[in-house]
């Protein structure tokens, strides 16, 4: 998951001064990294539309978590106004401790067996044409939560057969058969984010392995060459443009169809510091380079996130593939 800055919308109003100590106990001992003032091109309006409140109420009624809230996404107001929410299954507590992520870390609770049906119900009530389903990492489960993804995909298909489904999964590190199970369930898009360049993995994504994530993306294409694959990167963590382009090459070697690149925003003073606010011009350059490397679609902007405009992007992906097949 690609997270964003700020305290979670779902955090209590009277939270302690340092909520990071509660949500991220493993980071409590770290020295503070002051949060920098954001440039003008990253400012967004606070959420407050009737549609936003209706979407939030529905999520609470069905006891569903959303990455929009848990990762404090800056686009939540815009997306929820359109009743587009990215559901986060398998609980709200992650077993990893990435330096960039605002999702709570700790010992997860047991899996809610009714959750797949609740997700399907939410999709129907929101009238979604395209839904994104993601999750926390669940290293504590034998299959990493793969079967829960399968059950969720099947529940959505049964309840809303016309809805296209995009999954954004963990890396399923050391979980044999997990990738295969999710692919067999037949999502329309399989997304797994590489997040950052390999040099920064020990610091930024210490619980993951760059080449394991890359292998996941390649494996999806081996299993189903027609399935759309997607992966995202954060900019502004100290990477160089050359390193970003090398990751693009690695993605294309794994036949990834769609790349997203967005600005990293620091959630709390205990998280990794922003090394740079990348300019809109540099993001435009990344998009141009990505298209030149053969991606069917490249969404690159300061506010781009994994599931931002996902429904529109899926339509664009299909159009781009049809055009590519027409040229073959």
C-alpha positions as CSV (number, residue, x, y, z in Angstrom):
1,X,0.0,0.0,0.0
2,X,1.2,3.5,-0.7
3,X,0.4,5.6,2.4
4,X,0.2,9.4,2.9
5,X,0.6,12.1,5.4
6,X,-1.4,13.0,8.5
7,X,-3.2,11.4,11.4
8,X,-5.8,8.8,10.5
9,X,-9.3,10.2,10.0
10,X,-10.5,7.4,12.2
11,X,-8.3,8.3,15.2
12,X,-10.2,9.5,18.2
13,X,-10.7,13.2,18.6
14,X,-9.1,13.2,22.1
15,X,-6.1,11.1,21.0
16,X,-2.9,11.6,22.9
17,X,-0.4,14.2,21.7
18,X,1.7,11.5,20.2
19,X,-0.6,9.0,18.6
20,X,2.4,7.4,16.8
21,X,3.3,5.8,20.0
22,X,0.0,3.9,20.0
23,X,-0.3,3.1,16.3
24,X,3.4,2.5,15.8
25,X,5.0,1.3,19.1
26,X,8.0,0.0,17.2
27,X,8.8,3.6,16.2
28,X,8.3,5.3,19.6
29,X,12.0,5.2,20.4
30,X,13.1,6.9,17.2
31,X,14.1,10.6,17.1
32,X,11.5,12.9,15.6
33,X,11.8,14.0,12.0
34,X,10.0,17.3,11.8
35,X,7.2,17.4,9.3
36,X,7.9,19.9,6.5
37,X,5.4,22.4,5.2
38,X,3.9,21.1,1.9
39,X,4.2,23.1,-1.3
40,X,1.2,24.7,-2.9
41,X,0.8,21.9,-5.4
42,X,0.0,19.3,-2.7
43,X,-2.7,21.3,-0.8
44,X,-6.1,19.6,-0.8
45,X,-9.5,20.6,0.7
46,X,-10.6,18.9,3.9
47,X,-13.4,16.3,3.3
48,X,-16.9,17.2,4.3
49,X,-19.4,16.6,1.5
50,X,-22.7,14.7,2.2
51,X,-21.4,11.8,0.0
52,X,-18.2,11.6,2.1
53,X,-20.2,11.3,5.3
54,X,-22.6,8.8,3.7
55,X,-19.7,6.6,2.6
56,X,-18.1,6.8,6.0
57,X,-21.3,5.9,7.7
58,X,-21.7,2.8,5.4
59,X,-18.2,1.6,6.2
60,X,-18.9,1.9,10.0
61,X,-22.2,0.1,9.6
62,X,-20.6,-2.8,7.8
63,X,-17.6,-2.8,10.1
64,X,-15.2,-2.3,7.2
65,X,-11.8,-0.7,7.3
66,X,-10.5,1.5,4.4
67,X,-7.0,2.3,3.5
68,X,-8.3,5.8,2.6
69,X,-8.7,6.4,6.4
70,X,-6.0,4.2,7.9
71,X,-3.3,5.6,5.6
72,X,-4.9,9.2,5.9
73,X,-5.0,9.6,2.1
74,X,-5.1,13.2,1.0
75,X,-7.6,12.3,-1.8
76,X,-10.2,10.9,0.5
77,X,-12.5,13.9,0.2
78,X,-12.5,13.8,-3.6
79,X,-12.8,10.0,-3.9
80,X,-15.5,9.5,-1.2
81,X,-17.5,12.4,-2.7
82,X,-17.8,10.0,-5.7
83,X,-18.5,7.1,-3.4
84,X,-15.2,5.4,-4.3
85,X,-13.5,3.8,-1.3
86,X,-10.6,1.3,-1.2
87,X,-11.6,-1.5,1.3
88,X,-8.8,-2.8,3.5
89,X,-9.6,-6.4,4.5
90,X,-8.0,-8.7,7.2
91,X,-8.2,-6.1,9.9
92,X,-6.6,-2.7,10.6
93,X,-3.3,-3.9,12.2
94,X,-0.3,-4.8,10.1
95,X,2.5,-7.3,11.0
96,X,5.1,-5.2,9.2
97,X,6.7,-2.0,10.3
98,X,7.5,0.0,7.2
99,X,9.1,3.4,7.8
100,X,6.6,5.2,5.5
101,X,3.3,3.6,6.4
102,X,0.6,5.1,8.7
103,X,-1.3,1.8,9.1
104,X,-1.2,0.6,12.7
105,X,1.5,-2.0,13.6
106,X,1.1,-4.8,16.1
107,X,-0.6,-8.1,16.8
108,X,-3.6,-8.4,14.5
109,X,-7.0,-9.7,15.7
110,X,-8.6,-12.8,14.3
111,X,-10.0,-12.7,10.8
112,X,-13.6,-11.6,10.4
113,X,-15.2,-14.4,8.5
114,X,-18.2,-12.3,7.5
115,X,-16.0,-9.6,6.0
116,X,-16.1,-10.8,2.3
117,X,-19.9,-10.6,2.4
118,X,-19.8,-7.2,4.0
119,X,-17.4,-6.0,1.3
120,X,-19.8,-7.3,-1.4
121,X,-22.7,-5.6,0.3
122,X,-20.8,-2.3,0.4
123,X,-20.0,-2.6,-3.3
124,X,-23.7,-3.0,-4.1
125,X,-24.9,-0.2,-1.9
126,X,-22.3,2.2,-3.3
127,X,-23.1,1.1,-6.9
128,X,-19.4,0.6,-7.8
129,X,-18.5,-0.2,-11.3
130,X,-14.9,-0.8,-10.2
131,X,-13.7,-1.7,-6.7
132,X,-10.2,-1.9,-5.2
133,X,-9.6,-4.3,-2.3
134,X,-6.3,-4.2,-0.4
135,X,-5.2,-5.5,3.0
136,X,-2.7,-5.2,5.8
137,X,0.2,-7.7,5.8
138,X,-0.7,-10.8,7.8
139,X,2.5,-12.7,8.2
140,X,0.8,-14.5,11.1
141,X,-1.6,-16.4,8.8
142,X,-0.4,-19.6,7.1
143,X,-1.4,-18.3,3.7
144,X,-0.8,-14.6,4.4
145,X,-4.6,-13.9,4.0
146,X,-4.7,-15.2,0.4
147,X,-7.9,-17.2,0.9
148,X,-9.6,-14.2,2.4
149,X,-8.8,-12.3,-0.9
150,X,-10.3,-15.3,-2.8
151,X,-13.5,-15.3,-0.7
152,X,-13.8,-11.5,-1.1
153,X,-13.4,-11.6,-4.9
154,X,-16.0,-14.4,-5.2
155,X,-18.5,-12.6,-2.9
156,X,-18.2,-9.5,-5.0
157,X,-18.6,-11.5,-8.3
158,X,-21.7,-13.2,-6.9
159,X,-23.4,-9.9,-5.6
160,X,-22.2,-7.5,-8.4
161,X,-21.2,-9.5,-11.5
162,X,-20.8,-6.3,-13.6
163,X,-18.2,-4.8,-11.2
164,X,-14.6,-5.0,-12.1
165,X,-12.2,-6.0,-9.3
166,X,-8.7,-4.7,-8.5
167,X,-6.7,-6.3,-5.7
168,X,-3.7,-4.6,-4.1
169,X,-2.0,-7.5,-2.2
170,X,0.9,-7.8,0.2
171,X,4.0,-9.6,-1.0
172,X,2.9,-13.0,0.4
173,X,6.6,-13.5,1.4
174,X,7.2,-17.2,2.2
175,X,3.6,-18.1,1.6
176,X,3.7,-20.8,-1.1
177,X,0.6,-21.0,-3.2
178,X,-0.8,-17.6,-2.1
179,X,-0.2,-15.8,-5.4
180,X,-1.6,-18.7,-7.4
181,X,-4.8,-18.8,-5.3
182,X,-5.5,-15.0,-5.8
183,X,-4.8,-15.2,-9.5
184,X,-7.0,-18.2,-9.9
185,X,-9.9,-16.2,-8.3
186,X,-9.7,-13.9,-11.3
187,X,-9.4,-10.3,-10.3
188,X,-9.3,-7.9,-13.3
189,X,-6.2,-6.1,-12.0
190,X,-3.5,-7.4,-9.8
191,X,-1.6,-4.6,-8.1
192,X,1.4,-5.0,-5.8
193,X,3.5,-1.9,-5.0
194,X,7.3,-2.0,-5.1
195,X,7.1,1.3,-3.1
196,X,10.7,2.4,-3.5
197,X,14.0,1.7,-5.1
198,X,16.0,-1.3,-4.0
199,X,18.8,0.8,-2.3
200,X,16.2,2.2,0.2
201,X,14.5,-1.1,1.1
202,X,16.6,-1.8,4.3
203,X,15.6,1.6,5.7
204,X,12.1,2.1,4.2
205,X,10.7,-1.4,3.7
206,X,12.8,-3.6,6.0
207,X,10.3,-6.4,6.2
208,X,10.1,-6.9,2.5
209,X,12.5,-8.0,-0.3
210,X,12.7,-6.1,-3.5
211,X,13.2,-9.1,-5.8
212,X,10.5,-11.1,-4.0
213,X,8.0,-8.3,-4.8
214,X,9.3,-8.2,-8.4
215,X,8.9,-12.0,-8.6
216,X,5.3,-11.7,-7.5
217,X,4.5,-9.4,-10.4
218,X,6.2,-11.6,-12.8
219,X,4.5,-14.7,-11.4
220,X,1.0,-13.2,-11.9
221,X,1.8,-12.8,-15.6
222,X,3.2,-16.3,-15.9
223,X,-0.1,-17.6,-14.5
224,X,-2.4,-15.4,-16.5
225,X,-0.8,-13.3,-19.2
226,X,-4.0,-11.5,-19.9
227,X,-4.5,-10.2,-16.4
228,X,-3.6,-6.5,-15.9
229,X,-0.7,-5.9,-13.5
230,X,0.1,-2.7,-11.7
231,X,2.7,-1.4,-9.3
232,X,3.4,1.9,-7.5
233,X,6.4,3.9,-6.3
234,X,6.8,6.8,-3.9
235,X,8.9,9.7,-4.9
236,X,10.7,12.0,-2.4
237,X,12.4,9.4,-0.2
238,X,15.9,10.2,-1.4
239,X,15.9,8.1,-4.6
240,X,17.5,9.4,-7.8
241,X,15.7,9.7,-11.2
242,X,18.2,7.1,-12.5
243,X,17.2,4.7,-9.8
244,X,13.5,5.2,-10.6
245,X,14.1,4.5,-14.2
246,X,15.9,1.3,-13.3
247,X,12.9,0.2,-11.3
248,X,10.7,1.0,-14.4
249,X,13.0,-1.3,-16.4
250,X,12.6,-4.1,-13.8
251,X,8.8,-3.7,-13.9
252,X,8.7,-3.9,-17.6
253,X,10.9,-7.0,-17.5
254,X,8.2,-8.5,-15.3
255,X,5.6,-7.3,-17.9
256,X,3.9,-4.8,-15.6
257,X,1.2,-2.9,-17.5
258,X,0.5,0.1,-15.3
259,X,2.8,2.2,-13.1
260,X,1.8,4.8,-10.5
261,X,4.2,7.3,-9.0
262,X,3.2,9.7,-6.2
263,X,4.8,12.0,-3.7
264,X,5.7,10.4,-0.3
265,X,4.1,12.4,2.5
266,X,5.3,11.8,6.1
267,X,2.5,10.6,8.4
268,X,4.1,11.5,11.8
269,X,7.4,12.8,13.1
270,X,8.4,9.1,13.9
271,X,8.2,8.1,10.2
272,X,10.8,8.5,7.5
273,X,11.5,12.1,6.6
274,X,10.6,13.6,3.2
275,X,13.9,14.1,1.4
276,X,12.4,16.1,-1.4
277,X,9.1,17.4,-2.7
278,X,9.3,16.3,-6.3
279,X,8.0,19.0,-8.7
280,X,5.0,18.4,-11.0
281,X,7.4,18.8,-13.9
282,X,9.5,15.8,-12.7
283,X,6.4,13.7,-12.3
284,X,5.5,14.6,-15.9
285,X,8.9,13.5,-17.0
286,X,8.5,10.2,-15.2
287,X,5.2,9.6,-17.0
288,X,6.8,10.4,-20.4
289,X,9.7,8.0,-19.7
290,X,7.4,5.3,-18.5
291,X,5.3,5.4,-21.6
292,X,8.5,5.3,-23.7
293,X,9.5,2.1,-21.8
294,X,6.3,0.4,-22.9
295,X,3.8,0.7,-20.0
296,X,0.2,0.7,-21.2
297,X,-0.5,3.4,-18.6
298,X,1.5,5.7,-16.4
299,X,-0.2,7.8,-13.6
300,X,2.5,10.1,-12.2
301,X,1.7,13.2,-10.1
302,X,2.2,14.5,-6.6
303,X,-1.2,13.3,-5.4
304,X,-1.2,10.0,-7.3
305,X,-2.0,7.0,-5.1
306,X,-2.4,3.3,-5.9
307,X,-6.2,3.4,-6.2
308,X,-6.7,7.1,-7.1
309,X,-9.0,7.2,-10.2
310,X,-8.7,3.4,-10.4
311,X,-12.0,3.0,-12.2
312,X,-11.1,5.6,-14.9
313,X,-7.7,4.1,-15.2
314,X,-9.1,0.6,-15.7
315,X,-11.1,1.8,-18.7
316,X,-8.0,3.5,-20.0
317,X,-6.0,0.2,-19.5
318,X,-8.5,-1.8,-21.6
319,X,-8.5,0.9,-24.3
320,X,-4.7,0.9,-24.4
321,X,-4.5,-2.9,-24.6
322,X,-7.1,-3.0,-27.5
323,X,-5.0,-0.4,-29.3
324,X,-1.9,-2.4,-28.8
325,X,-3.5,-5.6,-30.0
326,X,-4.7,-3.7,-33.1
327,X,-1.2,-2.7,-33.9
328,X,0.1,-6.3,-33.5
